[in-house]
Structure formats: structure tokens, C-alpha cells
């Protein structure tokens, strides 16, 4: 299954970005995976682990714009109890944006762990959206970065430059973000020529993570033992 995504404006903040909010130049696999889960109304990030995604750009690299935007800066504390007035905890910062982004996505569910594959759920969502229960806008990246549309890719959409897995590549993107620890799994990529064949190395597998092992001490704490 190959999809076409049209996003007028978005941003993919780099993991190390703080005051100056830099963006990745290309859509990270972890972000595209989250978009597809949102499309089918799936809230559990682990449901479709094992799916493979290939991401490509249509046309030239999107231009990067730099704006000044008010952002909130605070850490949770018992003193404020979740109340952080904008007058004290907001300040203007620079923020990078990508505009006129058109993306092709190849979805391969052959190694998925789910009973109902993600490709099947996407097909249902596109053909009969009334059958899907979901909430919020469909965004590529942060919640404000909503898509103009998503549909099956057509040759008339333009030639695709695919991101190819390459350990010596200069493009580094997150493939998976652990929501409990905040740690990410990254992969290096290079860019193929426009209109080239979709190589097997373009397909990135969303990792299947084993459940964390329970240690003896943690079991004792849960059971109330000494």
C-alpha cells in the first residue's frame, strides 16, 4: 500500500532542541507511524509493531522558515500544582517550520504482530471513514500541523525520492520513541534519486519491543514484602 500525504506546514522538532526549536528536514518514521495510528483511530502505540514503512519526498526538499513564537517553559512542581500563568512561564523563542511538504509512504504489514493488519485498517479508513472512531485533527507532527489530505499515491503526483537506510548516511531520524523513558531508536538514511525503484532497504521496521522484565525487588515492593 502506497499513500500520498499533503501537509502545508509542519515541524519535526529535533530531540536535542531546546530554546531554538530546530526541525528535522524529513518526516521521521516514528512520526509517520503515529499519523497512521491516528488515521485508523488506534490509541495503543504497540498494536502494530513490526509494520514496515518507507518514506519518500515528492519534489524538492521543503523550505525551512524561521519564526518567533511564544512557548511555555516549566517543569512540574508541587509548589505550582499544575498552574503556570503565561505571564511567568512563557517567552518568545525561534521555531523552524517546513512548508509545502508532499510525502509518499509505503506500508508493509507482512511482519506485523496484530491480527488485523495496519494496511487493512488504513484501507477501511480511506474507503469508509464513517466506520472509524477517532478524535482530533489528522496531523503530521505536532497537533497544529494538520494535513490537507491523505489518499492512495498516483503516478501523476510526481517522482518520489525515497529515504534509504544507510549507516554512513547524513540523515538521522528517530524510528521509535519509548514514551516511558523518553529514549529514542535512531536510524541513518541517505536519499535515492527521483523516480528510482523502491529498494528493500527503504522499508524501516517499527521495532517489536519485549515487555520489561520484573526484578525480584520490584515484585517484593508490589506484593508488600520486605
Buried (B, 14 or more C-beta within 10 A) or exposed (E): BBBBBBBEBBBBBBBEBEEEBBBBBBBBBBBBBBBBBBBBBBEEBEBBBBBBBBBBBBBEEBEEEEEEEEBEEEEEEEEEEEEBEEEEBBEEBEBBBBEEBBBBBBBBBEEBBBEEBBBBBBBBBBEEEEEBEBEEEBBBBEEEBBBEEBEEBEEEBBBBBBBBBBEEBEBEBBBBBEEEEEEBBBBBBBBBEBEBEBEEBBBBBBEEEEEEEEEEEEEEEEEEEE
